[in-house]
Amino acid sequence: MSGKRIAIVQSNYIPWKGYFDLLALVDHFVLYDDVQFNKYNWRNRNRIKTREGGRWLTIPIVQKSLQQKIQDVEAADRFWMKKHWRSIEVNYARAAYFSEYKDFFEDLYLSTREKYLSEINYRFLTALCGLLGIGTTLSWSRDYHLPEGRIERVVDLCQQLGANEFLSGPTARPYINEPLFTAGGIRVVWMDYQGYPEYRQLFCPPFIHEVSVIDLLLNEGAKEARRYMLSAKISRPGAPESQEGQARRS
């Protein structure tokens, strides 16, 4: 029987390939940005690969209070995008597909005019999904009327979207109350990020998996990038099984 699977995750800035695997494996992806923003996370920063190892690219933000929601956080200046693009340009100039995507990324960065972090993240997420061929529907949690309670909100959101499966990352295990989901007719499915193959990456060794998906795109190109992602081997509920998945079952 076919079903509908969703994921509910806070928006991240130019996230790693695992974030896009989660995106590719669901029918609907909700950006959970009407919750409190916390410093030193992936909401406004990510890493690229450099000769010295991983380097942070951080969007400077204005945090007006400790209770401020992600959707209300603003970028602190209008120059961060030029600095980030310059860092990518300098460190990936010799990547195999840099010349092919140079204009795309340069325009993506330098034409950014969004003021709020959530909207900036959405801009980059949708652009990168386009390159990767991921057509999952995206929406914001602020678009729905939700009840009180950390888990109750998530269960209710699943129900509003008509989902019977909720795909979650492994770090959520300590606070996910599976019986609440079960009572609501929703099965919890856990993402496993083990088993990523290495690809040709600049400045190796060491190989670093925990960098922005931009690293994968510039080194392998969009057509080959999905081969190095777990979603290429797993299907969404009701979707045709991949050839690799059929081979494992035969």
Secondary structure, DSSP 8 states (H G I E B T S, - for coil): ----EEEEE---SS-BHHHHHHHHT-SEEEE--SSB--SSSSSSEEEEEETTEEEEEE--EE---TT-BGGG-EES-S-HHHHHHHHHHHHHTTSTTHHHHHHHHHHHHHT----BHHHHHHHHHHHHHHHHT---EEEEGGGS---SSHHHHHHHHHHHTT-SEEEE-GGGTTT--HHHHHHTT-EEEE---TT------SS-SS--SSSBHHHHHHHH-HHHHGGGSGGGS---TTS---HHHHHHH-
